[in-house]
Amino acid sequence: MRLSELSGKEIVDLKRAERLGILGHTDLEIDEQNGFVLALIIPTSKRIPFFSQSKEIKVPWSSIKKIGSDMLIIDVDDFE
């Protein structure tokens, strides 16, 4: 599967039954030696005027359970 095929898919957490983001808005952690994807890094932010809080959710690639036509389903115990 190519990265371009993953772009735009919604990321859904199986245990919490909530949307985490869209894959086009995430970063990938890649092993530079062999090119394998290690994790998805999903930014989350709360915008308050004149102040913003940013947090990232790191999802190991092994936690992806299903890749469908329009979403990725992940199953993680705790976010890093």
C-alpha positions in Angstrom: 0.0 0.0 0.0 1.3 3.5 -0.9 1.3 6.4 1.5 -0.9 8.3 -1.0 -3.6 5.7 -0.6 -3.6 6.3 3.2 -3.9 10.0 2.9 -7.4 11.4 3.9 -8.5 8.4 5.8 -10.0 9.0 9.2 -8.3 7.4 12.2 -10.8 5.8 14.7 -9.9 4.4 18.1 -11.6 1.0 18.6 -11.7 1.1 22.5 -12.8 4.7 22.9 -15.0 4.8 19.8 -13.8 8.2 18.9 -12.2 10.0 15.9 -8.6 11.0 16.4 -7.9 12.8 13.2 -7.4 12.5 9.5 -4.2 10.8 8.2 -3.3 13.7 6.0 -2.9 15.8 9.2 -0.5 13.3 10.8 3.2 12.6 10.8 4.9 9.3 10.4 7.8 8.0 12.4 9.9 6.0 10.0 12.9 3.7 10.6 15.6 5.4 8.5 17.6 2.2 8.1 14.9 0.0 6.5 12.1 2.4 5.7 9.5 0.8 7.8 6.7 2.9 9.4 7.1 2.7 13.2 4.2 4.9 14.3 1.6 7.5 13.4 2.0 10.8 15.3 -1.4 12.5 15.4 -1.4 16.2 16.5 -4.3 17.3 18.8 -4.8 20.9 19.8 -7.2 23.1 21.8 -7.4 26.6 20.5 -8.0 29.3 23.1 -7.6 32.9 22.0 -4.0 34.1 22.5 -3.1 30.7 23.9 -2.9 27.3 22.3 -2.1 23.9 23.8 -0.6 21.2 21.5 -0.3 17.5 22.3 0.6 14.6 20.1 -0.7 11.0 20.2 1.8 8.4 19.1 0.2 5.3 17.8 2.5 2.3 17.0 2.0 0.9 13.6 1.4 -2.5 15.2 -1.8 -1.0 16.8 -3.5 -0.5 13.4 -6.1 -3.3 13.2 -7.9 -2.6 9.9 -7.4 -0.2 7.0 -10.7 0.3 5.2 -11.7 2.4 2.2 -12.2 5.6 4.2 -10.8 4.9 7.7 -8.1 3.2 9.8 -9.1 1.4 13.0 -6.6 1.4 15.8 -6.5 -0.5 19.1 -4.2 1.0 21.7 -4.2 0.5 25.5 -2.7 3.9 26.3 -1.4 6.8 24.2 2.2 7.9 24.6 
